[in-house]
Amino acid sequence: MYTGQMVFSQVMDLVPWRRFQTCVDRYHGDTKTHALSTQDFFKIMMFAQVTGRESLRETILCLRAIPAHLYHLGLPRQLVRSNVAHANHRRHWKIFYDFAKILIAEARTYYQTLPLDFNFDSCVYALDSTTIDLCLSIFPLRQAYQATDQEGKVTDYRRRWKSERTCREKKTSASKIREI
């Protein structure tokens, strides 16, 4: 049996907690709170982000499934969904905004001195994976990608979309010929 630290607690050890606490103190994040500190709330939200949880309910259920490990993760032993929801509603968003700016500044200074194996001529953008669902809701073939067991309908929809596209292309090419 492994006796070292858990990976999540090792990641949390890298967080500059003193600078986080200055952000909490700046916006009075821990005033009138008894059940859940801002630091514990941040750890719960980080756990949800790292493990890919989509809701508070799912996050709390996942954490309740491993009650013996909560202490080793650095989380409070008693997790109540209403307390986490209340903390989510009441904590000032600028606490986490300021802390994110601090982490981004630290990452920039770290990676400025780190030699990279590749060079880019222009900006590089990183996209969050949650934008994929948004794009699929706008994309015209979303039904084709969302249908899993209806193979016939998928091909019919693709064929119809392809024929509509070729009709549009023919109309535009005909209008271009008329202009010439």
C-alpha positions in Angstrom: 0.0 0.0 0.0 1.3 3.4 -0.9 2.0 5.6 2.1 3.0 8.9 0.5 0.9 12.0 -0.2 -2.0 11.9 -2.6 -1.5 13.6 -6.0 -4.2 16.2 -5.3 -2.6 17.2 -2.0 0.8 17.5 -3.7 -0.8 19.8 -6.2 -2.4 21.8 -3.4 1.0 22.1 -1.8 2.2 24.1 -4.8 -0.5 26.8 -4.3 0.7 30.0 -2.7 -1.7 30.0 0.2 -0.3 33.1 1.8 -1.1 35.1 -1.3 -4.5 33.4 -1.5 -5.2 34.5 2.0 -4.3 38.1 1.2 -7.0 38.0 -1.6 -9.5 36.5 0.9 -8.7 39.3 3.5 -8.9 42.0 0.9 -12.6 41.1 0.1 -13.5 39.8 3.6 -14.1 36.3 2.3 -14.1 34.6 5.7 -16.3 37.0 7.7 -19.4 35.5 9.1 -18.5 32.0 7.9 -18.6 29.1 10.3 -19.0 25.9 8.2 -16.6 26.3 5.3 -13.6 28.5 4.9 -12.8 30.1 1.5 -9.6 28.0 1.4 -11.6 24.8 1.8 -14.1 26.0 -0.8 -11.3 26.6 -3.2 -9.9 23.1 -2.6 -13.4 21.6 -3.3 -13.7 23.6 -6.5 -10.2 22.6 -7.6 -11.1 19.0 -6.9 -14.2 19.4 -9.1 -12.2 21.0 -11.9 -9.3 18.4 -11.8 -11.7 15.4 -11.7 -14.1 16.9 -14.4 -17.2 17.1 -12.2 -20.0 19.1 -13.7 -22.1 20.1 -10.7 -21.8 20.6 -6.9 -24.0 17.6 -6.3 -21.7 15.4 -8.4 -18.6 16.8 -6.6 -20.0 16.3 -3.1 -21.2 12.7 -4.0 -17.7 11.9 -5.3 -16.0 13.3 -2.2 -18.5 11.5 0.1 -17.6 8.2 -1.6 -14.1 8.5 -0.1 -14.7 9.8 3.4 -11.5 8.2 4.8 -9.4 10.1 2.3 -10.8 13.6 2.9 -8.3 14.4 5.6 -5.4 13.3 3.3 -6.8 15.4 0.5 -6.7 18.5 2.8 -10.5 18.8 2.8 -12.9 19.1 5.7 -14.3 15.8 7.0 -18.0 16.8 7.0 -19.1 18.0 3.6 -22.7 19.2 3.2 -23.9 20.2 -0.2 -25.9 23.1 1.2 -22.8 24.6 2.8 -20.8 24.4 -0.5 -23.8 25.9 -2.4 -24.0 28.7 0.2 -20.3 29.3 -0.1 -20.5 29.3 -3.9 -23.3 31.9 -3.7 -21.8 34.1 -1.0 -18.1 34.3 -1.8 -17.0 37.3 -3.7 -15.9 36.5 -7.2 -13.0 38.9 -7.1 -11.2 36.7 -4.6 -10.7 34.1 -7.2 -10.2 36.6 -10.0 -7.3 38.2 -8.2 -5.9 34.9 -7.2 -6.1 33.7 -10.9 -4.2 36.8 -11.9 -1.5 36.0 -9.3 -1.2 32.4 -10.6 -1.0 33.6 -14.2 1.7 36.1 -13.4 3.7 33.4 -11.6 3.3 31.0 -14.6 4.5 33.8 -17.0 7.6 34.5 -15.0 8.3 30.7 -14.7 7.9 30.0 -18.4 9.9 33.1 -19.5 13.1 31.6 -18.1 12.3 28.1 -19.3 13.7 27.2 -22.7 11.1 25.8 -25.0 11.7 23.4 -27.8 9.4 25.1 -30.2 8.8 28.7 -31.5 5.7 30.2 -32.8 5.5 33.3 -35.0 2.1 34.4 -33.7 0.0 34.0 -30.6 -1.0 30.6 -29.3 -4.5 30.2 -27.8 -5.6 27.5 -25.4 -9.3 26.6 -25.5 -11.2 25.1 -22.6 -12.9 21.8 -23.4 -16.3 23.2 -22.3 -16.4 25.3 -25.4 -16.8 22.1 -27.5 -20.3 21.5 -26.2 -21.2 25.1 -27.0 -19.8 24.7 -30.6 -21.7 21.5 -31.1 -25.0 23.2 -30.1 -24.4 25.7 -32.9 -22.9 23.3 -35.5 -25.4 22.1 -38.1 -24.4 18.5 -37.8 -24.9 18.3 -34.0 -27.7 15.8 -34.4 -25.4 13.5 -36.3 -22.8 13.6 -33.6 -25.3 13.3 -30.7 -27.2 10.4 -32.2 -25.5 7.2 -31.2 -27.8 4.3 -32.0 -29.6 5.7 -35.0 -27.1 5.1 -37.8 -29.7 5.4 -40.6 -30.9 8.9 -39.5 -27.3 10.1 -39.2 -26.4 9.2 -42.8 -29.8 10.7 -44.0 -29.1 13.9 -42.2 -25.6 14.1 -43.5 -26.7 13.4 -47.0 -29.5 16.0 -46.8 -27.0 18.6 -45.4 -24.5 17.8 -48.1 -27.2 18.2 -50.8 -28.3 21.5 -49.3 -24.7 22.7 -49.3 -24.2 21.7 -53.0 -27.4 23.5 -53.9 -26.2 26.6 -52.2 -22.8 26.3 -53.9 -24.5 25.9 -57.3 -26.6 29.0 -56.7 -23.6 31.1 -55.7 -21.6 29.9 -58.7 -24.5 30.7 -61.0 -24.8 34.2 -59.6 -21.1 34.7 -60.1 -21.4 33.7 -63.7 -24.2 36.2 -64.2 -22.0 38.9 -62.7 -19.2 38.2 -65.2 
